[in-house]
Amino acid sequence: MIVAGRSRSPAVVAGYLLQTLKMKPDLALAEITSKRDCSIVPELRRIVEQYATLCEV
Protein backbone atom coordinates (compact mmCIF):
# COMPACT_ATOMS: atom_id res chain seq x y z
CA MET A 1 0.00 0.00 0.00
CA ILE A 2 1.30 3.44 -0.96
CA VAL A 3 0.92 6.10 1.71
CA ALA A 4 -0.11 9.53 0.42
CA GLY A 5 2.90 11.68 -0.39
CA ARG A 6 5.43 8.85 -0.30
CA SER A 7 5.43 8.69 -4.08
CA ARG A 8 4.33 12.16 -5.10
CA SER A 9 6.74 14.11 -2.90
CA PRO A 10 9.87 12.31 -4.16
CA ALA A 11 8.73 12.92 -7.72
CA VAL A 12 8.48 16.66 -7.03
CA VAL A 13 11.94 16.68 -5.43
CA ALA A 14 13.31 14.72 -8.39
CA GLY A 15 11.90 17.37 -10.73
CA TYR A 16 13.66 20.04 -8.70
CA LEU A 17 16.97 18.16 -8.88
CA LEU A 18 16.57 17.66 -12.61
CA GLN A 19 15.98 21.32 -13.25
CA THR A 20 18.39 22.95 -10.81
CA LEU A 21 21.30 20.49 -10.67
CA LYS A 22 20.82 19.00 -14.15
CA MET A 23 20.76 15.47 -12.67
CA LYS A 24 19.70 12.50 -14.74
CA PRO A 25 16.35 11.01 -13.62
CA ASP A 26 17.85 7.75 -12.34
CA LEU A 27 20.53 9.56 -10.37
CA ALA A 28 18.02 12.00 -8.85
CA LEU A 29 15.67 9.21 -7.81
CA ALA A 30 18.56 7.16 -6.40
CA GLU A 31 19.72 10.17 -4.37
CA ILE A 32 16.24 10.67 -2.92
CA THR A 33 15.69 7.02 -2.06
CA SER A 34 19.11 6.85 -0.39
CA LYS A 35 18.02 9.60 2.01
CA ARG A 36 14.42 8.62 2.71
CA ASP A 37 12.32 5.47 2.75
CA CYS A 38 10.06 6.07 -0.22
CA SER A 39 8.93 4.48 -3.42
CA ILE A 40 7.85 6.06 -6.66
CA VAL A 41 5.02 4.45 -8.58
CA PRO A 42 5.83 3.63 -12.20
CA GLU A 43 3.46 6.31 -13.53
CA LEU A 44 5.28 9.06 -11.64
CA ARG A 45 8.67 7.63 -12.62
CA ARG A 46 7.64 7.97 -16.28
CA ILE A 47 6.53 11.56 -15.66
CA VAL A 48 9.91 12.37 -14.06
CA GLU A 49 11.67 10.89 -17.10
CA GLN A 50 9.46 12.92 -19.46
CA TYR A 51 10.17 16.06 -17.43
CA ALA A 52 13.89 15.40 -17.85
CA THR A 53 13.49 15.74 -21.62
CA LEU A 54 11.79 19.12 -21.10
CA CYS A 55 14.67 20.24 -18.88
CA GLU A 56 17.13 18.98 -21.51
CA VAL A 57 19.00 16.82 -19.01
C-alpha positions as CSV (number, residue, x, y, z in Angstrom):
1,M,0.0,0.0,0.0
2,I,1.3,3.4,-1.0
3,V,0.9,6.1,1.7
4,A,-0.1,9.5,0.4
5,G,2.9,11.7,-0.4
6,R,5.4,8.8,-0.3
7,S,5.4,8.7,-4.1
8,R,4.3,12.2,-5.1
9,S,6.7,14.1,-2.9
10,P,9.9,12.3,-4.2
11,A,8.7,12.9,-7.7
12,V,8.5,16.7,-7.0
13,V,11.9,16.7,-5.4
14,A,13.3,14.7,-8.4
15,G,11.9,17.4,-10.7
16,Y,13.7,20.0,-8.7
17,L,17.0,18.2,-8.9
18,L,16.6,17.7,-12.6
19,Q,16.0,21.3,-13.3
20,T,18.4,23.0,-10.8
21,L,21.3,20.5,-10.7
22,K,20.8,19.0,-14.2
23,M,20.8,15.5,-12.7
24,K,19.7,12.5,-14.7
25,P,16.3,11.0,-13.6
26,D,17.8,7.8,-12.3
27,L,20.5,9.6,-10.4
28,A,18.0,12.0,-8.9
29,L,15.7,9.2,-7.8
30,A,18.6,7.2,-6.4
31,E,19.7,10.2,-4.4
32,I,16.2,10.7,-2.9
33,T,15.7,7.0,-2.1
34,S,19.1,6.9,-0.4
35,K,18.0,9.6,2.0
36,R,14.4,8.6,2.7
37,D,12.3,5.5,2.8
38,C,10.1,6.1,-0.2
39,S,8.9,4.5,-3.4
40,I,7.9,6.1,-6.7
41,V,5.0,4.4,-8.6
42,P,5.8,3.6,-12.2
43,E,3.5,6.3,-13.5
44,L,5.3,9.1,-11.6
45,R,8.7,7.6,-12.6
46,R,7.6,8.0,-16.3
47,I,6.5,11.6,-15.7
48,V,9.9,12.4,-14.1
49,E,11.7,10.9,-17.1
50,Q,9.5,12.9,-19.5
51,Y,10.2,16.1,-17.4
52,A,13.9,15.4,-17.8
53,T,13.5,15.7,-21.6
54,L,11.8,19.1,-21.1
55,C,14.7,20.2,-18.9
56,E,17.1,19.0,-21.5
57,V,19.0,16.8,-19.0
